[in-house]
Amino acid sequence: MSTFDDPFDSDRNLQAGCVCGQHRSAREHEQAASALRCDPVESEEKRYEGVVASAVMRAMFPQDVARRAFLKSVGASTALAALSQFFPLKTATEVFAQAGAPEKKDLKVGFIPITCATPIIMAAPLGFYAKHGLNVEVVKTAGWAVIRDKTINKEYDAAHMLAPMPIAISLGLGANAIPFAVPAIENINGQGITLAMKHKDKRDPKDWKGMKFAIPFDYSMHNYLLRYYLAEHGLDPDIDVQLRSVPPPEMVANLRADNIDGFLAPDNICQRAIYDGVGFMHILSKEIWDGHPCCSFAASREFITTAPNSFAALTRAIVDATAYASKAENRKQIAEAIAPANYINAPVTVLEQVLTGTYADGLGGVKTDAKRVDFDPFPWQSFAVWMLTQMKRWGQIKGDVDYKAVAEQVYLATDTKKLMTEMGLSPPASAYKSFAVMGKNFDPAKPEDYVASFKIRKSS
């Protein structure tokens, strides 16, 4: 029986059921929708009531047969009234609902103005931080190095980061080693390779030798995905092309000024280049790896340790906002909420094209892909292992790597799983899964074999 099932329904099974509490069985849940798309419960109070009542009924009736017999004999309403006479369900519900008070309510969270940061940004204007008892100022920031430095220097309590950044910071790559952690992935997919209009006849990457490409940061999925894509087409990204780190807000201007030939960038940057008539979409990043992570929500271990309740409340707000953003019917409202100058500062039309997945490709066509960008907060530790393989492949880390230990230190899957369950969402049972990148399978249990399998990689 799910934590969120109605314990006063005699037809429900105590031992098995939908983990989100919305369906009578796991099978029914699977058929209804993917995990994060279950309809919300009526209210937070109802959700907590269900959790408390379930716990009490489990304790009273360890055998499901007895619980069913009791409910059928007296009815659900009588059972609830009887139970309430000797157990303070209402008081217990209130206590359960009251998570520890935040040690610090006024928080600053840095972000880069791109649609990958959608849950972090929209949580402010749409009230998700306030709902969880926090007063959060989201601070627009110029570039990733600035985000990293301001978070390390404690000007920000937490931040929007590229998914590999907290791993790099924890390992001391590009900065002093400081333990960081990721409780939530911000978005999956949502990037693309955009080329300057003068290259519209160069659709074969084998013709890209000598070209200059921008990526947002060395420790980014953009860097690893572009390198992967080039290498699969026979180009050595360290020899055959130039890769430059350029802050996302400056990429379109550099493309217009002919300083670069293209970029693998986050949205809305790709769509803005098309909107401005200076570039076209070569491919979406999901065509390289469908379901890949891009950005994350991260904080230092010091902040997590010194303000655990604030961190938990922040994570709840981000997971809550991410679940809301994952629903297609909310995307237009979100586009309007995050468009203003103090957030992304982009035309609503551009953001709608990204978030709804119906977009102009810059070559005269209109394409539709509802999964162009998607939102799923779970920090899969197998994602972190894959990033570590690419760090090793391209020489960012050398020597032996304890992939599993690093992944589990930085990506807080266990904590997130607990919070998601408490919120009535359905986290996966395991933090590891296999997936394919450009048709090549990745087994997180064999990272060294994966690194060794690539013909093009940095010589050690």
Disulfide bonds with the S-S distance in Angstrom:
none
